[in-house]
Amino acid sequence: MGASIWGDGRPLNISLDRADLWDLRPIEEYERADYTWEKVVEAHYAGRHDDLKGLLEAPYDRAGPTRLQAGRIALVLPCPVIRWRLARATGRAEVVLANGAVLESILDAEGICRLRLRGCAPDVSVVPPPFGPPPTETVPETGLSLSRHHAWDLGYPAPELIIGPGMAGFVQQGWGGFSFATLAAWRLEGADWIGACTVVTAAAGGDPVGEITRRLHAALAGDFDQAVSDQAAWWADYWSRGRLDLPEASIEKVYYSGMSQFGAAARRGRPPAALQGVWTSDDGRLPPWKGDYHHDLNSQMAYWPAYAGNQLEAGLGFLDWLWDTREACTAWTRRFYGTPGLNVPMTADLLNRQIGGWRQYTHSVSTGAWLAHHFFLHWRYSQDRHFLRERALPYLTEVCRFVEAISEVRDAQGLRSVALSSSPEVGDNRPEAWFSTFTNYDLSLFRWVLAATATLAREIGRAADAEHWESVLQQMPELTLSARGELQVAQDVEYPGHHRHFSHALAVHPLALLTGFDPDPVASGVARATVGQILAASREFWMGYSYAWAAALAARIGDGVAARDALALFDQAFVFPNGFHANGDWSGRGIGMARFGAFTLEGAMGAADAIQTMLLQSSQGLVRLFPAVPRSWETASFDTLLADGAIEVSATLAEGRITRVELLSSSPAQLRLAAFDQPARLDLRLEPGRRLVLSEADRLQLDHSLL
């Protein structure tokens, strides 16, 4: 559940959202006989591009399937609102009225938005989304909107209002018998008004009204202060991990804003965060890009901070969903590609089913490989051997089976290739956006997943499997480079400097196949040249998430100044006052040519990940402290960030020198410790459960002046 509180008090609005609120109608085109990879390849090379648009892209232009709005509760208050505040430490929202009264609100673990207004009572009403028939008169659209449809385009019946003593709401019938109810209920407690509201969904034949009434009555009978205390305790536990202190308040704010949204939207046992998390737009239109799961950046970036941020439990919500929906994905892989193994649609609904869009990316051959990266990261950062055996290795193995089958095509050198390759979102949906040879996007993911699966297989003693995947890897071409040593989009196709998506540089971040700290000068040179080209780009059409990703890329080559500057621009032009990430430059500062404010979640999480990457980088037993802090940051600290190998790390920088390092591992661990951009200087062994505090002598071995 999510809630957005907004308005001046005449009314104050509480827009509600629920992650499983979906129109899940099927797409008939994807059951046609010509919906196969073989037919798509044939049509592309025959020049039948309009046919492909009709088959692969037109379904996305229809209203459903899509995320749905849940409507809002409107409170007419006795006087205007003068201040809003969200306490991230406790999850408590506070709205202060001009007469001094305070409206308090939390969203509890049961998905109930609880409210208390002391000393007065509001007038309460409900505002459903405009489902049902379209109005006789509509206001012409103005400006750039990425919401293509209104709620009435779904063809639903009008909502049925629920009005009674101490309650207001509605029930809505959706596609296929699905229904949901949105309801507010309230009571008086002396002079105080106590309220609660929520959303309940039901499959065909269900009774959402009975369920929501029961839940709200139970909530109103409970103790408001105890609910506030319970919620504060949950957030206290969440914030006990991954804390940091930075010398620039604006950059620190970016971190805590992103991690606050992550904690609210990423919960195990619930659907993972889609494009807008649990804060779908409430403007009478369907959400931008259908509010779906975009697996060519958005869903992956939204979960990047789970690992170094030491929030693995939250990250498991995403992995559980990928695991639980894998049968739908393998069925789609067999149906469309005609191969064994597992690939995943790039645009997906709640069930992880293909819903279409630009054909080159929605049917990308490497989406499954990129999602598999999260399974690998969870194993590396948790060292959970049960997860390795039962989840990570099986998932990666199925992806590799698909990679092996789809890459049977051979290039002029006899190496593996694919019939069609792409690189999000180079070329948009023009025919040339499909390449006849590997893009670095597809190739880096294929190379990574084959190597990673071999590593996991060896970890549990499956040497024959490891050797097989290593042999397939040897049949893959190398990544393509420009004459200047930069990663290209594809052979002889350089990165277009205005482009918003750094898919060609995936090998640098998040895969970290190439970094500026690599002891191999060729590999580090490629990383530095690639990131340098991106940072020097024109940036006209960069989005907010582009700046977050650019900051992480800069951190991977140790350029703390560029990382800090990218984050500062992100904060200035691509973050709303409430902390949400705007894709375009909503501020009008001229930083980007895209000047729309469509909100998506991943930019805030990507920025948090970039800050973590500035403070701590780790891989395969090497832990690097403060690898990309700008020289102006003479002081900084972090506590209980997580390093590869399930090692909690805390460190302090004061006056340009490391003054504290603490390490804690739950299992025996060998590691090499490095600082800044220096070579590894300390070899350490950690005993399980024993905190290692580095001595001053050891810290001096690591240290050097930043000045």
C-alpha positions as CSV (number, residue, x, y, z in Angstrom):
1,M,0.0,0.0,0.0
2,G,1.0,3.6,-0.6
3,A,-0.5,7.0,0.2
4,S,0.2,10.4,-1.2
5,I,-1.0,13.4,0.9
6,W,-1.4,16.7,-0.9
7,G,-3.6,19.8,-1.1
8,D,-4.2,23.0,0.8
9,G,-6.8,21.6,3.2
10,R,-9.8,22.7,1.1
11,P,-9.5,19.7,0.5
12,L,-6.5,17.8,1.8
13,N,-6.3,14.7,-0.4
14,I,-5.1,11.2,0.5
15,S,-4.4,9.4,-2.8
16,L,-4.3,5.6,-2.2
17,D,-2.5,2.9,-4.1
18,R,-2.0,-0.8,-3.9
19,A,0.7,-2.8,-5.7
20,D,-1.6,-5.6,-7.0
21,L,-4.2,-3.2,-8.4
22,W,-4.0,-4.3,-12.1
23,D,-6.1,-4.8,-15.2
24,L,-4.7,-8.1,-16.4
25,R,-6.6,-8.6,-19.6
26,P,-4.7,-10.9,-22.1
27,I,-3.3,-9.7,-25.4
28,E,-4.7,-11.6,-28.4
29,E,-1.8,-10.7,-30.7
30,Y,0.5,-12.8,-28.6
31,E,-1.5,-15.9,-29.2
32,R,-1.2,-15.6,-33.0
33,A,0.7,-18.1,-35.1
34,D,3.1,-15.4,-36.4
35,Y,4.1,-14.3,-32.9
36,T,7.4,-16.1,-33.0
37,W,11.0,-15.0,-33.0
38,E,11.6,-16.7,-36.3
39,K,8.7,-14.9,-37.9
40,V,9.8,-11.6,-36.4
41,V,13.3,-12.0,-37.7
42,E,12.0,-12.9,-41.2
43,A,9.6,-9.9,-41.2
44,H,12.4,-7.5,-40.1
45,Y,14.8,-8.5,-42.8
46,A,12.0,-8.4,-45.4
47,G,11.3,-4.8,-44.4
48,R,7.8,-5.5,-43.1
49,H,8.2,-3.0,-40.2
50,D,4.6,-1.8,-40.1
51,D,3.5,-5.4,-39.7
52,L,5.9,-5.8,-36.7
53,K,4.6,-2.6,-35.2
54,G,1.0,-3.9,-35.4
55,L,2.0,-7.3,-33.9
56,L,4.5,-6.2,-31.2
57,E,3.8,-2.5,-30.4
58,A,0.1,-1.8,-31.1
59,P,-1.1,-3.8,-28.0
60,Y,0.8,-1.3,-25.7
61,D,-1.1,1.5,-27.3
62,R,-4.4,0.2,-25.9
63,A,-5.6,1.1,-22.4
64,G,-5.2,-2.3,-20.8
65,P,-3.5,-4.3,-19.4
66,T,-2.3,-1.6,-17.0
67,R,-1.8,-0.5,-13.4
68,L,-5.0,1.2,-11.9
69,Q,-5.6,4.2,-9.7
70,A,-7.3,3.5,-6.4
71,G,-8.9,7.0,-6.0
72,R,-8.6,9.4,-3.1
73,I,-10.1,10.4,0.2
74,A,-10.8,14.1,0.4
75,L,-10.8,15.9,3.8
76,V,-12.2,19.4,4.0
77,L,-10.4,20.9,7.0
78,P,-11.6,23.8,9.1
79,C,-8.7,26.0,8.0
80,P,-5.8,25.9,5.5
81,V,-2.7,23.8,5.8
82,I,0.5,25.7,6.4
83,R,3.1,22.8,6.6
84,W,3.6,19.2,5.6
85,R,6.3,17.0,7.0
86,L,7.3,13.3,6.6
87,A,9.5,12.0,9.3
88,R,11.6,9.3,7.5
89,A,12.9,8.0,10.8
90,T,9.5,6.9,11.9
91,G,7.3,6.8,8.7
92,R,5.0,9.4,10.3
93,A,3.4,12.2,8.2
94,E,2.3,15.4,9.8
95,V,0.1,18.1,8.4
96,V,-0.1,21.4,10.4
97,L,-3.2,23.6,10.1
98,A,-3.3,27.4,10.5
99,N,-5.2,27.1,13.8
100,G,-2.4,24.9,15.2
101,A,-4.2,21.6,14.9
102,V,-2.1,18.7,13.6
103,L,-3.2,15.8,11.3
104,E,-1.0,12.8,12.0
105,S,-0.8,9.8,9.6
106,I,1.0,6.5,9.3
107,L,0.6,3.6,6.9
108,D,0.9,0.5,9.0
109,A,2.1,-3.0,8.3
110,E,-1.4,-4.2,7.5
111,G,-1.8,-1.6,4.7
112,I,-4.1,0.7,6.7
113,C,-3.6,4.4,6.5
114,R,-4.3,5.6,10.0
115,L,-5.2,9.3,10.8
116,R,-5.7,11.4,13.8
117,L,-6.8,15.1,13.9
118,R,-6.7,16.6,17.3
119,G,-9.4,19.1,18.4
120,C,-11.6,19.2,15.3
121,A,-13.1,17.0,12.6
122,P,-13.0,17.2,8.8
123,D,-15.8,16.7,6.3
124,V,-14.9,13.5,4.5
125,S,-15.7,12.4,0.9
126,V,-14.3,10.0,-1.6
127,V,-13.2,10.7,-5.2
128,P,-13.1,7.6,-7.4
129,P,-11.1,7.5,-10.6
130,P,-13.4,8.4,-13.6
131,F,-14.2,4.8,-14.6
132,G,-17.4,4.2,-16.4
133,P,-18.6,6.0,-19.6
134,P,-16.6,9.0,-20.8
135,P,-17.9,12.5,-19.9
136,T,-19.9,14.3,-22.5
137,E,-17.4,17.2,-22.4
138,T,-13.7,16.9,-21.7
139,V,-11.0,19.5,-21.2
140,P,-8.4,19.4,-24.0
141,E,-5.0,18.1,-22.9
142,T,-2.1,20.5,-22.6
143,G,1.6,20.0,-22.2
144,L,3.5,16.7,-22.6
145,S,1.7,13.8,-20.9
146,L,3.0,10.2,-21.0
147,S,-0.4,8.9,-19.9
148,R,-2.0,7.9,-23.1
149,H,-5.4,7.0,-21.7
150,H,-8.1,8.0,-19.3
151,A,-9.6,5.7,-16.7
152,W,-12.8,5.5,-18.8
153,D,-10.9,4.0,-21.7
154,L,-10.9,0.7,-19.9
155,G,-14.6,0.2,-20.5
156,Y,-15.4,-0.5,-16.8
157,P,-18.8,0.2,-15.3
158,A,-19.1,3.3,-13.1
159,P,-17.9,2.9,-9.5
160,E,-20.6,2.1,-6.9
161,L,-20.4,4.6,-4.0
162,I,-20.5,3.4,-0.4
163,I,-21.9,6.1,1.9
164,G,-22.9,5.5,5.5
165,P,-22.5,6.8,9.0
166,G,-18.8,7.2,9.6
167,M,-17.7,5.9,6.2
168,A,-17.3,6.8,2.6
169,G,-15.9,4.9,-0.3
170,F,-16.6,3.0,-3.5
171,V,-16.4,-0.4,-5.0
172,Q,-15.1,-0.9,-8.6
173,Q,-15.6,-3.8,-11.0
174,G,-12.7,-4.4,-13.3
175,W,-11.7,-6.8,-16.0
176,G,-12.5,-10.4,-15.8
177,G,-14.5,-10.2,-12.5
178,F,-11.7,-8.6,-10.6
179,S,-12.9,-5.9,-8.2
180,F,-11.5,-3.6,-5.6
181,A,-12.9,-1.3,-2.9
182,T,-11.5,2.0,-1.5
183,L,-13.0,3.1,1.8
184,A,-12.5,5.5,4.7
185,A,-14.0,5.1,8.1
186,W,-13.8,7.3,11.2
187,R,-15.0,8.0,14.7
188,L,-14.7,10.6,17.4
189,E,-12.6,10.2,20.5
190,G,-13.5,13.1,22.7
191,A,-12.6,16.2,20.6
192,D,-10.2,14.2,18.4
193,W,-11.1,12.7,15.0
194,I,-9.7,9.2,14.3
195,G,-9.8,7.9,10.8
196,A,-8.6,5.0,8.7
197,C,-8.6,4.2,5.0
198,T,-7.3,1.4,2.7
199,V,-7.9,-0.5,-0.5
200,V,-8.9,-4.2,-0.8
201,T,-8.8,-6.3,-3.9
202,A,-10.8,-9.4,-4.8
203,A,-10.8,-12.0,-7.6
204,A,-13.9,-12.9,-9.4
205,G,-16.7,-13.7,-6.9
206,G,-14.9,-12.1,-4.0
207,D,-16.4,-9.6,-1.5
208,P,-14.0,-6.6,-1.2
209,V,-16.6,-4.5,0.6
210,G,-17.1,-7.0,3.5
211,E,-13.4,-7.4,3.9
212,I,-12.5,-3.7,3.8
213,T,-15.3,-2.9,6.3
214,R,-14.0,-5.6,8.7
215,R,-10.4,-4.4,8.5
216,L,-11.2,-0.7,9.0
217,H,-13.5,-1.4,12.0
218,A,-10.7,-3.4,13.5
219,A,-8.2,-0.6,12.9
220,L,-10.5,2.0,14.4
221,A,-10.9,-0.1,17.5
222,G,-7.2,-0.3,18.0
223,D,-4.8,2.1,19.8
224,F,-3.5,4.9,17.5
225,D,-0.4,5.6,19.6
226,Q,0.5,1.9,19.7
227,A,0.2,1.7,15.9
228,V,2.5,4.8,15.6
229,S,5.0,3.1,18.0
230,D,4.9,-0.2,16.1
231,Q,5.5,1.6,12.8
232,A,8.4,3.6,14.3
233,A,10.0,0.4,15.6
234,W,9.9,-1.1,12.1
235,W,11.6,1.9,10.6
236,A,14.1,2.0,13.5
237,D,15.2,-1.5,12.5
238,Y,15.3,-0.6,8.8
239,W,17.5,2.5,9.6
240,S,19.8,0.5,11.8
241,R,21.6,-0.7,8.7
242,G,23.3,1.3,6.0
243,R,23.6,4.7,7.8
244,L,25.9,7.4,6.5
245,D,26.9,11.0,7.3
246,L,28.1,13.2,4.5
247,P,29.5,16.8,4.5
248,E,27.0,17.9,1.9
249,A,23.5,18.0,3.3
250,S,21.9,18.0,-0.2
251,I,23.7,14.8,-1.3
252,E,22.9,13.2,2.1
253,K,19.3,14.1,1.6
254,V,19.3,12.4,-1.8
255,Y,20.5,9.2,-0.1
256,Y,18.0,9.1,2.7
257,S,15.1,10.1,0.4
258,G,15.9,7.2,-2.0
259,M,16.4,4.7,0.8
260,S,13.1,5.9,2.4
261,Q,11.2,5.2,-0.8
262,F,13.0,1.9,-1.1
263,G,11.9,0.8,2.4
264,A,8.3,1.8,1.7
265,A,8.0,0.2,-1.7
266,A,10.2,-2.9,-1.4
267,R,8.7,-5.3,1.1
268,R,9.1,-9.1,1.0
269,G,5.8,-10.9,0.7
270,R,4.3,-8.1,-1.5
271,P,4.6,-7.4,-5.2
272,P,7.8,-5.7,-6.2
273,A,8.1,-2.0,-7.0
274,A,6.8,-1.2,-10.5
275,L,7.5,2.1,-12.3
276,Q,5.7,4.3,-9.8
277,G,6.1,2.0,-6.8
278,V,3.0,2.4,-4.7
279,W,2.3,6.0,-5.7
280,T,0.5,5.8,-9.0
281,S,-0.6,9.1,-10.4
282,D,-4.1,10.3,-9.3
283,D,-5.2,12.6,-12.1
284,G,-8.0,10.7,-13.8
285,R,-5.6,9.2,-16.4
286,L,-3.9,5.8,-16.4
287,P,-0.3,5.9,-15.2
288,P,2.6,6.9,-17.5
289,W,3.9,3.8,-19.3
290,K,1.0,1.9,-17.8
291,G,2.8,1.9,-14.4
292,D,4.3,-1.5,-15.5
293,Y,7.5,-3.4,-14.9
294,H,10.2,-2.1,-17.2
295,H,13.1,-4.6,-17.1
296,D,15.5,-2.7,-19.3
297,L,16.6,-0.5,-16.4
298,N,13.8,0.6,-14.2
299,S,13.1,-2.5,-12.1
300,Q,16.8,-3.4,-11.9
301,M,17.9,0.1,-10.8
302,A,15.1,0.3,-8.2
303,Y,16.7,-2.7,-6.4
304,W,20.4,-1.7,-6.8
305,P,20.7,-0.2,-3.3
306,A,19.5,-3.4,-1.5
307,Y,23.0,-5.0,-1.5
308,A,25.6,-2.5,-0.3
309,G,22.7,-0.8,1.6
310,N,22.3,-3.9,3.7
311,Q,18.6,-4.3,3.0
312,L,18.7,-7.8,1.6
313,E,15.3,-8.8,3.1
314,A,13.6,-5.9,1.1
315,G,15.4,-7.0,-2.0
316,L,14.1,-10.6,-1.7
317,G,10.6,-9.3,-2.5
318,F,11.8,-8.7,-6.0
319,L,13.7,-12.0,-6.2
320,D,10.7,-14.0,-4.8
321,W,8.5,-12.5,-7.5
322,L,11.0,-13.3,-10.3
323,W,11.2,-16.8,-9.0
324,D,7.4,-17.3,-8.6
325,T,6.8,-16.0,-12.1
326,R,9.5,-17.9,-13.8
327,E,7.1,-20.6,-15.2
328,A,5.2,-17.8,-17.0
329,C,8.5,-16.6,-18.4
330,T,9.7,-20.1,-19.5
331,A,6.4,-20.7,-21.2
332,W,6.7,-17.4,-23.1
333,T,10.3,-18.3,-24.0
334,R,9.2,-21.6,-25.5
335,R,6.2,-20.0,-27.2
336,F,7.9,-17.0,-28.7
337,Y,11.6,-18.0,-29.1
338,G,11.0,-21.7,-29.6
339,T,14.0,-22.4,-27.3
340,P,14.5,-24.1,-23.9
341,G,15.5,-22.0,-20.9
342,L,14.4,-18.7,-19.5
343,N,14.1,-15.2,-20.9
344,V,11.9,-12.5,-19.5
345,P,9.7,-9.9,-21.3
346,M,11.1,-6.4,-21.0
347,T,7.7,-4.8,-20.3
348,A,5.6,-6.9,-18.0
349,D,2.4,-7.0,-16.0
350,L,1.9,-8.2,-12.4
351,L,2.3,-11.8,-13.6
352,N,5.5,-11.0,-15.5
353,R,3.8,-11.5,-18.8
354,Q,4.7,-9.7,-22.0
355,I,2.6,-6.5,-22.6
356,G,4.4,-5.0,-25.6
357,G,5.9,-1.7,-26.6
358,W,8.9,-0.8,-28.7
359,R,9.7,-4.1,-30.3
360,Q,13.5,-4.0,-30.1
361,Y,13.5,-3.9,-26.3
362,T,10.3,-5.6,-25.2
363,H,11.6,-8.6,-27.0
364,S,15.3,-8.2,-26.1
365,V,17.3,-11.4,-25.8
366,S,19.2,-10.3,-22.7
367,T,16.5,-9.2,-20.3
368,G,16.6,-12.5,-18.3
369,A,20.4,-12.2,-18.0
370,W,20.2,-8.8,-16.5
371,L,17.5,-9.8,-14.0
372,A,19.7,-12.9,-13.1
373,H,22.3,-10.4,-11.9
374,H,20.1,-9.7,-8.8
375,F,20.1,-13.4,-7.9
376,F,23.9,-13.4,-8.1
377,L,24.3,-10.3,-6.0
378,H,22.0,-11.6,-3.3
379,W,24.2,-14.8,-3.0
380,R,27.4,-12.7,-3.0
381,Y,26.2,-10.3,-0.3
382,S,24.3,-12.9,1.8
383,Q,26.5,-16.0,1.4
384,D,23.3,-17.9,1.9
385,R,24.2,-21.4,0.5
386,H,20.6,-22.5,0.5
387,F,19.7,-19.6,-1.7
388,L,22.7,-20.4,-3.9
389,R,21.6,-24.0,-4.5
390,E,17.8,-23.5,-4.6
391,R,17.4,-20.1,-6.3
392,A,20.5,-18.4,-7.7
393,L,22.1,-21.3,-9.6
394,P,18.8,-22.8,-11.0
395,Y,17.7,-19.4,-12.2
396,L,21.0,-18.5,-13.8
397,T,21.2,-22.0,-15.3
398,E,17.9,-21.6,-17.1
399,V,18.9,-18.2,-18.4
400,C,22.1,-19.8,-19.7
401,R,20.2,-22.5,-21.5
402,F,18.3,-19.8,-23.3
403,V,21.5,-17.8,-24.1
404,E,23.1,-21.0,-25.5
405,A,20.1,-21.7,-27.7
406,I,19.4,-18.2,-29.0
407,S,23.1,-17.6,-29.9
408,E,23.5,-20.6,-32.2
409,V,23.8,-18.1,-35.1
410,R,27.5,-17.7,-36.1
411,D,29.2,-14.6,-37.3
412,A,31.9,-14.4,-40.0
413,Q,34.6,-15.5,-37.5
414,G,32.5,-18.5,-36.5
415,L,31.7,-17.0,-33.1
416,R,28.2,-17.0,-31.6
417,S,25.8,-14.2,-32.4
418,V,22.1,-13.5,-32.5
419,A,19.7,-12.8,-35.4
420,L,18.7,-9.5,-33.9
421,S,20.4,-7.5,-31.1
422,S,19.5,-4.2,-29.5
423,S,20.6,-1.6,-27.0
424,P,18.0,0.3,-25.0
425,E,16.9,2.7,-26.2
426,V,19.3,3.5,-29.1
427,G,17.3,4.2,-32.2
428,D,14.0,4.3,-30.4
429,N,11.7,2.0,-32.4
430,R,13.1,2.7,-35.8
431,P,14.1,-0.3,-37.9
432,E,17.8,0.4,-37.4
433,A,17.4,0.0,-33.7
434,W,17.8,-3.7,-34.4
435,F,21.3,-4.7,-35.1
436,S,22.4,-7.8,-37.1
437,T,25.4,-8.3,-34.9
438,F,25.8,-8.2,-31.1
439,T,25.4,-5.0,-29.2
440,N,27.6,-4.5,-26.2
441,Y,24.5,-4.5,-24.1
442,D,23.5,-8.0,-25.1
443,L,27.0,-9.3,-25.3
444,S,28.1,-8.0,-21.9
445,L,25.1,-9.6,-20.3
446,F,25.6,-12.9,-22.1
447,R,29.3,-13.0,-21.2
448,W,28.5,-12.0,-17.6
449,V,25.8,-14.6,-17.0
450,L,27.8,-17.5,-18.5
451,A,30.9,-16.6,-16.3
452,A,28.7,-16.1,-13.2
453,T,26.9,-19.4,-13.7
454,A,30.2,-21.3,-14.1
455,T,31.4,-19.7,-10.9
456,L,28.2,-20.7,-9.0
457,A,28.4,-24.2,-10.4
458,R,32.0,-24.6,-9.2
459,E,31.0,-23.2,-5.8
460,I,28.8,-26.3,-5.1
461,G,31.0,-28.8,-6.9
462,R,29.4,-29.1,-10.3
463,A,32.6,-28.9,-12.3
464,A,31.1,-30.4,-15.5
465,D,28.4,-27.8,-15.6
466,A,31.0,-25.0,-15.0
467,E,33.2,-26.3,-17.8
468,H,30.2,-26.4,-20.2
469,W,29.2,-22.8,-19.5
470,E,32.9,-21.7,-19.8
471,S,33.1,-23.4,-23.2
472,V,30.0,-21.5,-24.4
473,L,31.6,-18.3,-23.1
474,Q,34.7,-19.0,-25.1
475,Q,32.5,-19.0,-28.3
476,M,31.3,-15.5,-27.6
477,P,33.0,-12.5,-29.3
478,E,34.8,-9.8,-27.2
479,L,33.1,-6.5,-26.4
480,T,33.6,-4.0,-29.2
481,L,35.7,-0.9,-28.7
482,S,36.2,2.3,-30.6
483,A,39.6,3.4,-31.9
484,R,39.9,5.4,-28.6
485,G,39.2,2.4,-26.5
486,E,35.7,3.2,-25.5
487,L,32.9,0.6,-25.3
488,Q,30.6,1.1,-28.4
489,V,26.9,0.5,-28.8
490,A,27.8,-2.1,-31.4
491,Q,30.6,-2.6,-33.9
492,D,31.3,0.7,-35.6
493,V,28.4,2.4,-33.7
494,E,29.5,4.8,-31.1
495,Y,27.6,6.1,-28.1
496,P,25.3,9.0,-29.1
497,G,26.2,11.7,-26.6
498,H,22.6,12.9,-26.0
499,H,21.3,9.4,-25.2
500,R,19.6,8.8,-21.9
501,H,20.4,5.1,-21.4
502,F,24.0,3.9,-20.9
503,S,23.2,0.3,-21.9
504,H,26.5,0.0,-23.8
505,A,28.4,0.6,-20.5
506,L,26.7,-2.1,-18.5
507,A,30.0,-3.9,-18.1
508,V,31.2,-1.0,-16.0
509,H,28.1,-0.6,-13.8
510,P,26.4,-2.5,-12.4
511,L,28.2,-5.6,-13.7
512,A,31.6,-4.3,-12.7
513,L,33.3,-6.4,-15.3
514,L,35.5,-3.4,-16.1
515,T,36.3,-0.7,-13.5
516,G,38.9,2.0,-13.1
517,F,40.5,0.0,-10.3
518,D,41.1,-3.1,-12.4
519,P,44.8,-4.2,-12.1
520,D,44.8,-4.9,-15.8
521,P,45.6,-1.6,-17.4
522,V,43.7,-2.5,-20.6
523,A,40.5,-3.2,-18.6
524,S,40.8,-0.1,-16.4
525,G,41.6,2.0,-19.5
526,V,38.4,0.8,-21.3
527,A,36.4,1.7,-18.2
528,R,37.9,5.1,-17.8
529,A,37.6,5.9,-21.5
530,T,34.0,4.7,-21.6
531,V,32.9,6.7,-18.6
532,G,34.9,9.7,-19.7
533,Q,33.0,9.8,-23.0
534,I,29.7,9.6,-21.2
535,L,30.6,12.4,-18.8
536,A,31.7,14.6,-21.6
537,A,28.5,14.0,-23.6
538,S,26.0,16.7,-24.6
539,R,23.3,15.3,-22.3
540,E,20.4,17.0,-24.1
541,F,18.0,14.1,-23.6
542,W,19.3,12.7,-20.4
543,M,16.6,11.8,-17.8
544,G,16.9,12.0,-14.0
545,Y,17.9,8.3,-13.8
546,S,20.7,9.1,-16.4
547,Y,22.3,11.4,-13.8
548,A,22.0,8.8,-11.1
549,W,23.6,6.1,-13.3
550,A,26.3,8.5,-14.5
551,A,27.2,9.2,-10.9
552,A,27.6,5.4,-10.3
553,L,29.7,5.1,-13.4
554,A,31.9,7.9,-12.3
555,A,32.3,6.3,-8.9
556,R,33.4,3.0,-10.7
557,I,36.5,4.9,-12.1
558,G,37.2,6.7,-8.9
559,D,36.0,10.1,-10.1
560,G,34.3,11.5,-7.0
561,V,34.0,15.0,-8.3
562,A,32.1,13.9,-11.4
563,A,29.9,11.6,-9.2
564,R,29.1,14.4,-6.8
565,D,28.3,16.8,-9.6
566,A,26.0,14.4,-11.3
567,L,24.1,13.9,-8.1
568,A,23.9,17.6,-7.5
569,L,22.3,18.1,-10.9
570,F,20.0,15.2,-10.3
571,D,18.8,16.9,-7.0
572,Q,18.5,20.3,-8.5
573,A,16.5,19.5,-11.6
574,F,15.1,16.0,-11.4
575,V,13.7,15.7,-7.8
576,F,10.4,17.1,-6.8
577,P,10.1,18.8,-3.4
578,N,8.5,15.6,-2.0
579,G,11.6,13.6,-3.0
580,F,10.1,11.8,-6.0
581,H,12.2,11.4,-9.2
582,A,11.0,13.3,-12.3
583,N,12.3,11.8,-15.6
584,G,12.5,15.2,-17.2
585,D,13.9,18.6,-16.0
586,W,10.8,19.7,-14.3
587,S,12.6,22.7,-12.7
588,G,13.0,24.5,-16.0
589,R,16.7,25.1,-15.3
590,G,17.7,24.1,-18.8
591,I,19.7,21.1,-17.6
592,G,17.8,18.8,-20.0
593,M,15.6,19.3,-23.1
594,A,13.0,16.9,-21.8
595,R,11.0,19.1,-19.5
596,F,8.2,16.9,-18.3
597,G,7.5,15.7,-14.8
598,A,6.5,12.0,-15.2
599,F,7.5,10.3,-12.0
600,T,9.2,6.9,-11.9
601,L,10.8,5.4,-8.8
602,E,14.1,4.1,-10.0
603,G,16.0,7.4,-10.2
604,A,15.9,7.9,-6.4
605,M,17.2,4.4,-5.8
606,G,19.8,4.7,-8.5
607,A,21.1,7.9,-6.8
608,A,21.3,6.1,-3.4
609,D,23.2,3.3,-5.1
610,A,25.6,5.8,-6.6
611,I,26.3,7.3,-3.2
612,Q,27.0,3.8,-1.8
613,T,29.4,3.2,-4.7
614,M,31.3,6.4,-3.9
615,L,31.8,5.1,-0.3
616,L,32.3,1.4,-0.7
617,Q,33.2,-1.0,-3.5
618,S,33.8,-4.7,-3.2
619,S,34.2,-7.8,-5.2
620,Q,35.5,-11.3,-4.7
621,G,37.4,-10.6,-1.5
622,L,38.6,-7.1,-2.2
623,V,37.0,-4.3,-0.2
624,R,37.8,-0.7,-1.1
625,L,36.9,2.2,1.3
626,F,36.0,5.7,0.1
627,P,36.9,4.8,-3.6
628,A,35.3,7.9,-5.1
629,V,34.9,10.7,-2.6
630,P,35.6,14.2,-3.9
631,R,38.5,16.0,-2.4
632,S,36.1,18.6,-0.9
633,W,34.8,15.8,1.3
634,E,37.4,15.8,4.0
635,T,34.9,14.2,6.4
636,A,32.4,11.4,5.8
637,S,31.3,8.2,7.5
638,F,29.2,5.2,7.0
639,D,28.0,2.4,9.3
640,T,27.0,-1.2,8.5
641,L,27.1,-0.9,4.7
642,L,27.5,-4.4,3.3
643,A,30.4,-5.7,1.2
644,D,30.6,-8.6,-1.1
645,G,31.0,-11.7,1.0
646,A,28.4,-10.7,3.6
647,I,30.8,-8.4,5.5
648,E,29.4,-5.4,7.4
649,V,31.7,-2.4,7.0
650,S,31.8,0.9,8.9
651,A,34.4,3.6,8.4
652,T,35.1,7.3,9.1
653,L,37.0,9.8,7.2
654,A,38.2,12.9,9.1
655,E,40.4,15.7,7.8
656,G,41.1,13.6,4.7
657,R,42.3,10.6,6.7
658,I,40.7,7.3,7.7
659,T,40.2,7.4,11.4
660,R,37.9,4.3,11.9
661,V,37.4,1.0,10.2
662,E,35.2,-1.8,11.7
663,L,34.4,-5.1,10.0
664,L,32.0,-7.8,11.0
665,S,31.3,-11.1,9.2
666,S,28.9,-13.9,10.2
667,S,31.2,-16.6,8.7
668,P,35.0,-17.0,8.3
669,A,36.2,-14.6,5.7
670,Q,39.5,-13.7,4.0
671,L,39.7,-10.2,2.4
672,R,42.1,-7.6,1.1
673,L,41.5,-4.1,2.1
674,A,42.2,-1.0,0.0
675,A,41.4,2.7,0.4
676,F,40.7,5.5,-2.1
677,D,42.4,4.6,-5.4
678,Q,45.3,2.8,-3.9
679,P,46.3,-0.8,-4.3
680,A,45.2,-3.3,-1.6
681,R,47.5,-3.0,1.4
682,L,46.0,-5.2,4.1
683,D,45.2,-8.9,4.1
684,L,42.8,-9.7,6.9
685,R,41.0,-12.8,8.3
686,L,37.6,-12.3,10.0
687,E,36.3,-14.7,12.6
688,P,32.6,-15.2,12.5
689,G,30.6,-12.9,14.8
690,R,33.7,-11.0,16.0
691,R,34.0,-7.4,15.1
692,L,37.4,-6.4,13.9
693,V,38.5,-2.8,14.6
694,L,41.5,-1.8,12.7
695,S,44.4,-0.4,14.7
696,E,45.9,2.9,14.0
697,A,49.0,1.2,12.5
698,D,46.8,-0.7,10.1
699,R,44.8,2.4,9.2
700,L,48.0,4.2,8.4
701,Q,48.9,1.5,5.9
702,L,45.6,2.2,4.1
703,D,45.7,6.0,4.4
704,H,46.9,8.8,2.2
705,S,46.0,12.4,2.2
706,L,43.2,13.5,-0.1
707,L,44.5,17.0,-0.3
